[in-house]
Amino acid sequence: MQAAVTHSFWISADGKQGTRGNASLLFPYWSFTKTVIAICALKLHEDRAVDLDGRLDGEPYTLRQLLNHTAGLPDYSALADYHKAVAANDEPWSRDRLLNSALANGLLFAPGSGWSYSNVGYMLAREWMEAAAGQSFSTLVNKLVCSPLDLKSIELATTREQLRRVHWPDGAAYHPGWVYHGCLVGTAEDAARLLHGLAAGALLSVAMLHEMLRSIPLGGALEGRPWTDCGYGLGLMIGSMGAAGRVFGHSGGGPFCSNAVYHFPDRPSPKTVACFSGSTNEGLAEFETAALARGS
């Protein structure tokens, strides 16, 4: 397995914490942003601003199905032209161009009858939330997540200038608009504290956290990654990582780095670990989170 520079932060339920590398640097959160979108959606559902199981404006899928990837929507990661445009450092496509390209062949399956990971689904979930709440995603993140946990570093990146502030130099050549559901930026410490706060019940009621953790089984071990059992909840990858035990959180990756942010409830003192890696191989960051969870 290739070596890669990593920066990690961990915190346990007994108050102990630690770092490897520099956890105060800024990093793109990539798909860990999906966890935050789901938290905001569940909080809005709890406040009766959105309905998890109501159909979106006559569409055949629900908000819940968007959040657990059972809506049948394809993903723009399958579009060769998308990857060419990103590699060429082009400006992001319009929302409508992206959606028309991704949906050119319709749904992959009838909503609720299958599972397929879709960034498009999370873009639509975010738009649904913003419309229902009458507030931007950035405002919702600050109000529903960052303020309750006193997280200071997290912000929604929307410009190239913001990506130039992240630790990895290649961020200077990337436009965060290519992440259509949004790309949060923050420190490793704040990523860990965010997920740890969720697990501790500081963001959602017991009932809503239970909904978030309701997992769709997706199979066993993944080659080159520490997973021995896999599933997906609402904005959470859920399963087991061998000797580290049960786990929930999210991995993420982009053109120049990756990350893994996970909570390990089976540890003697439940532990949350956030690892940010200079490799695009998400498995490397996942292996480090599992090792740090075990105390190694």
Backbone torsions as a table, in degrees:
resi	resn	phi	psi	omega
1	MET	NA	132.8	-176.1
2	GLN	-67.7	149.3	176.8
3	ALA	-81.7	150.4	177.6
4	ALA	-150.7	147.5	175.8
5	VAL	-70.7	129.5	178.7
6	THR	-129.6	152.8	176.3
7	HIS	-132.4	123.5	-171.6
8	SER	-135.5	154.9	174.2
9	PHE	-139.8	138.6	175.5
10	TRP	-133.9	151.9	178.2
11	ILE	-143.7	140.1	-179.4
12	SER	-116.8	165.8	-174.9
13	ALA	-64.5	-22.6	178.4
14	ASP	-85.3	6.6	176.0
15	GLY	93.7	-7.8	178.9
16	LYS	-72.9	150.3	179.1
17	GLN	-151.4	163.9	-179.5
18	GLY	-162.8	168.2	-179.3
19	THR	-135.3	157.9	168.7
20	ARG	-136.7	123.8	-171.7
21	GLY	79.7	-143.3	-177.8
22	ASN	-121.5	103.2	-175.9
23	ALA	-81.7	-2.0	-178.2
24	SER	-97.4	-1.3	175.2
25	LEU	-71.4	162.1	177.8
26	LEU	-94.2	138.7	-178.8
27	PHE	-137.9	150.5	169.7
28	PRO	-73.3	136.8	-178.3
29	TYR	-85.4	-14.5	-179.5
30	TRP	48.7	-125.7	-172.5
31	SER	-77.5	-4.9	169.2
32	PHE	-63.8	-19.3	173.5
33	THR	-59.0	-31.4	178.7
34	LYS	-60.6	-37.9	177.6
35	THR	-60.3	-40.8	-178.9
36	VAL	-70.3	-39.3	175.4
37	ILE	-58.6	-45.0	-179.3
38	ALA	-65.3	-39.9	177.4
39	ILE	-59.2	-47.0	-179.9
40	CYS	-62.3	-41.2	179.7
41	ALA	-63.2	-42.7	-179.7
42	LEU	-68.4	-36.9	176.8
43	LYS	-65.4	-41.4	177.7
44	LEU	-67.0	-35.3	174.7
45	HIS	-64.0	-43.0	178.1
46	GLU	-59.7	-35.5	179.2
47	ASP	-88.0	5.2	177.7
48	ARG	65.2	26.2	175.9
49	ALA	-87.1	-27.0	175.8
50	VAL	-134.6	159.8	178.4
51	ASP	-115.2	116.7	-179.2
52	LEU	-57.5	-34.0	-172.3
53	ASP	-111.5	13.6	174.0
54	GLY	-91.7	144.4	-179.4
55	ARG	-73.6	146.3	-177.7
56	LEU	-83.7	106.5	173.1
57	ASP	44.1	47.2	177.7
58	GLY	82.5	-1.8	176.6
59	GLU	-71.5	160.4	-175.8
60	PRO	-81.0	-2.0	-176.6
61	TYR	-117.4	163.3	-179.7
62	THR	-108.9	169.9	176.3
63	LEU	-62.1	-41.3	177.9
64	ARG	-58.1	-42.4	-178.9
65	GLN	-67.9	-32.1	173.9
66	LEU	-65.7	-41.0	-175.2
67	LEU	-75.1	-26.6	179.0
68	ASN	-108.0	14.3	174.1
69	HIS	63.5	33.1	176.2
70	THR	-111.2	14.6	-177.4
71	ALA	-78.1	-14.6	-178.5
72	GLY	86.4	7.6	-178.4
73	LEU	-78.7	137.8	174.8
74	PRO	-73.2	173.4	-178.6
75	ASP	-117.5	141.6	179.8
76	TYR	-70.6	-9.9	176.6
77	SER	-64.8	-15.4	178.3
78	ALA	-84.9	-4.4	-176.1
79	LEU	-89.5	116.0	179.8
80	ALA	-62.2	-38.6	-178.9
81	ASP	-65.4	-32.4	176.6
82	TYR	-60.9	-50.2	-178.1
83	HIS	-65.1	-36.8	177.2
84	LYS	-63.5	-42.0	-178.8
85	ALA	-67.0	-40.3	177.3
86	VAL	-63.2	-46.2	-179.0
87	ALA	-63.0	-31.0	-179.9
88	ALA	-82.9	-0.4	-179.9
89	ASN	63.0	32.7	177.4
90	ASP	-70.1	165.6	170.7
91	GLU	-71.6	146.7	-179.8
92	PRO	-58.6	147.2	174.7
93	TRP	-65.5	160.8	172.5
94	SER	-65.7	159.2	178.4
95	ARG	-58.5	-42.7	-177.2
96	ASP	-68.7	-38.6	177.6
97	ARG	-63.2	-43.7	179.4
98	LEU	-60.3	-47.6	-176.5
99	LEU	-66.5	-42.3	179.3
100	ASN	-63.7	-39.4	179.5
101	SER	-67.9	-43.9	-177.7
102	ALA	-67.4	-34.7	-175.2
103	LEU	-99.8	16.1	-176.2
104	ALA	-55.7	-32.9	-178.7
105	ASN	-106.9	16.7	177.2
106	GLY	77.0	-166.8	-179.5
107	LEU	-72.4	153.9	177.3
108	LEU	-76.4	-32.5	-179.8
109	PHE	-162.1	165.8	177.9
110	ALA	-64.7	135.0	-178.9
111	PRO	-51.2	133.1	179.4
112	GLY	87.9	-4.8	-175.8
113	SER	-103.8	2.2	-179.5
114	GLY	-164.8	-171.5	179.0
115	TRP	-141.0	131.2	175.6
116	SER	-155.9	124.1	-176.8
117	TYR	-61.5	129.8	-175.2
118	SER	-143.7	113.9	171.4
119	ASN	-66.6	-30.4	177.5
120	VAL	-60.0	-42.6	178.7
121	GLY	-58.7	-38.5	179.5
122	TYR	-75.1	-29.1	172.4
123	MET	-62.1	-45.2	-180.0
124	LEU	-68.1	-37.2	177.6
125	ALA	-62.4	-43.1	178.9
126	ARG	-62.2	-45.7	-179.5
127	GLU	-61.8	-39.1	179.4
128	TRP	-62.3	-45.2	178.5
129	MET	-61.4	-47.8	-177.0
130	GLU	-61.0	-42.1	179.9
131	ALA	-65.5	-42.9	-178.4
132	ALA	-68.0	-38.5	-177.1
133	ALA	-85.4	-18.8	-175.7
134	GLY	67.9	25.9	-178.8
135	GLN	-139.8	152.9	178.8
136	SER	-72.2	159.3	176.4
137	PHE	-59.5	-40.2	179.3
138	SER	-59.1	-42.9	178.6
139	THR	-65.3	-42.7	179.4
140	LEU	-62.6	-41.4	178.8
141	VAL	-60.9	-45.7	-179.3
142	ASN	-63.9	-42.4	-175.1
143	LYS	-76.7	-41.8	-171.5
144	LEU	-95.4	-19.6	-174.8
145	VAL	-123.0	-58.2	-172.9
146	CYS	-69.8	-45.6	-178.8
147	SER	-62.6	-46.5	178.9
148	PRO	-60.5	-29.0	-177.2
149	LEU	-104.3	0.4	179.9
150	ASP	56.8	48.2	178.5
151	LEU	-95.3	120.7	-170.8
152	LYS	-99.0	-22.7	-170.1
153	SER	-88.9	-17.5	-168.3
154	ILE	-80.7	130.8	175.0
155	GLU	-148.7	160.3	177.3
156	LEU	-86.6	119.5	179.4
157	ALA	-81.9	126.4	179.8
158	THR	-127.6	-7.4	-177.0
159	THR	-130.9	159.7	175.5
160	ARG	-61.5	-34.9	-178.7
161	GLU	-60.1	-39.0	178.7
162	GLN	-66.0	-38.7	178.8
163	LEU	-69.4	-23.1	177.6
164	ARG	-68.5	-14.9	-179.9
165	ARG	-85.8	-11.8	-178.3
166	VAL	-74.3	161.7	-173.8
167	HIS	-63.7	-41.7	-174.2
168	TRP	-74.3	123.8	-175.5
169	PRO	-57.4	-32.1	-178.1
170	ASP	-66.9	-10.3	176.0
171	GLY	-63.2	-22.8	-179.1
172	ALA	-66.8	-18.7	-177.2
173	ALA	-107.6	22.7	-175.7
174	TYR	-130.9	138.7	176.3
175	HIS	-100.9	121.3	-177.6
176	PRO	-65.7	-11.2	176.5
177	GLY	-65.0	-15.7	175.6
178	TRP	-71.4	-14.1	173.0
179	VAL	-95.7	98.0	-165.5
180	TYR	-73.6	-20.8	174.3
181	HIS	-85.8	-8.4	179.6
182	GLY	109.5	147.3	179.5
183	CYS	-127.0	108.7	174.6
184	LEU	-74.8	151.7	176.4
185	VAL	-126.7	141.1	178.1
186	GLY	-177.6	-173.7	180.0
187	THR	-86.4	163.3	173.9
188	ALA	-64.3	-38.4	-180.0
189	GLU	-61.2	-46.1	-179.0
190	ASP	-68.7	-32.6	175.9
191	ALA	-62.0	-45.3	179.4
192	ALA	-65.8	-42.2	-178.9
193	ARG	-67.0	-32.6	177.4
194	LEU	-62.7	-52.9	-178.2
195	LEU	-68.0	-35.8	178.4
196	HIS	-64.4	-39.8	177.3
197	GLY	-64.3	-39.3	175.9
198	LEU	-60.3	-48.8	-178.3
199	ALA	-63.2	-31.2	-178.0
200	ALA	-83.1	-3.4	178.4
201	GLY	87.2	18.0	-176.9
202	ALA	-85.5	-9.2	-176.5
203	LEU	-116.7	-34.5	-176.8
204	LEU	-129.3	157.5	173.7
205	SER	-67.4	165.6	178.1
206	VAL	-58.1	-40.9	-178.7
207	ALA	-65.1	-42.6	-179.1
208	MET	-71.3	-36.8	176.0
209	LEU	-64.1	-36.8	176.6
210	HIS	-61.7	-42.0	177.8
211	GLU	-62.1	-42.2	-178.6
212	MET	-63.5	-34.1	-175.7
213	LEU	-91.1	2.3	177.5
214	ARG	-71.8	109.6	-167.0
215	SER	-99.3	139.4	170.4
216	ILE	-91.1	117.5	-179.2
217	PRO	-64.7	134.2	-177.7
218	LEU	-124.3	2.9	175.7
219	GLY	123.9	-168.0	-173.7
220	GLY	-99.5	-135.2	-172.0
221	ALA	-64.2	149.7	175.2
222	LEU	-114.6	130.1	-178.0
223	GLU	-63.4	132.8	177.5
224	GLY	76.9	10.3	-179.8
225	ARG	-138.2	159.0	-173.3
226	PRO	-79.8	-3.0	-175.8
227	TRP	-65.9	132.2	172.3
228	THR	-112.4	-10.5	176.2
229	ASP	-155.1	136.3	-173.2
230	CYS	-130.5	143.9	173.8
231	GLY	-158.9	176.0	178.7
232	TYR	-141.5	133.3	177.3
233	GLY	-102.2	-131.3	174.7
234	LEU	-105.3	98.6	-178.2
235	GLY	72.0	17.3	-179.1
236	LEU	-135.3	131.1	166.1
237	MET	-81.9	130.0	-171.3
238	ILE	-133.5	139.0	177.6
239	GLY	168.3	-139.8	179.9
240	SER	-137.6	148.8	175.2
241	MET	-123.3	69.2	175.6
242	GLY	54.4	-128.0	-176.4
243	ALA	-66.2	-17.6	178.0
244	ALA	-75.1	-15.6	176.3
245	GLY	85.6	-159.7	-178.6
246	ARG	-64.2	153.8	-173.8
247	VAL	-155.9	146.6	168.4
248	PHE	-146.9	149.5	-177.9
249	GLY	160.0	-142.7	178.5
250	HIS	-158.7	143.2	169.9
251	SER	-98.9	162.0	177.8
252	GLY	-155.1	155.9	179.5
253	GLY	-158.5	151.7	176.2
254	GLY	-138.4	-163.6	-173.3
255	PRO	-69.0	-13.6	-173.4
256	PHE	-137.4	1.8	179.7
257	CYS	-169.4	174.1	178.0
258	SER	-149.2	173.3	-179.0
259	ASN	-155.6	162.9	175.4
260	ALA	-145.5	125.9	-179.6
261	VAL	-127.8	113.2	-171.6
262	TYR	-140.5	147.9	173.7
263	HIS	-107.2	134.8	-177.0
264	PHE	-116.4	91.9	-174.0
265	PRO	-72.7	-15.6	-176.3
266	ASP	-88.0	-5.1	179.0
267	ARG	-68.7	153.7	-179.0
268	PRO	-49.6	-40.0	167.1
269	SER	-121.7	108.6	-174.4
270	PRO	-45.5	135.0	-169.7
271	LYS	-127.9	143.4	174.2
272	THR	-117.4	133.0	-176.9
273	VAL	-128.6	134.2	173.7
274	ALA	-121.2	124.1	-179.6
275	CYS	-125.6	131.8	178.7
276	PHE	-120.7	125.2	-170.6
277	SER	-118.9	145.3	176.2
278	GLY	-78.9	1.1	176.2
279	SER	-97.1	152.3	175.1
280	THR	-85.1	-0.9	178.7
281	ASN	-84.5	105.2	-177.3
282	GLU	-61.8	-27.2	-180.0
283	GLY	-60.0	-33.6	179.6
284	LEU	-62.9	-46.3	178.5
285	ALA	-66.1	-38.4	179.0
286	GLU	-64.1	-42.8	178.4
287	PHE	-61.5	-37.7	179.4
288	GLU	-69.0	-38.7	178.1
289	THR	-61.9	-41.6	179.8
290	ALA	-64.8	-41.0	179.4
291	ALA	-65.2	-43.3	179.2
292	LEU	-67.5	-34.0	176.5
293	ALA	-63.0	-35.4	179.5
294	ARG	-80.2	-8.2	177.7
295	GLY	93.4	13.3	-178.9
296	SER	-108.2	NA	NA
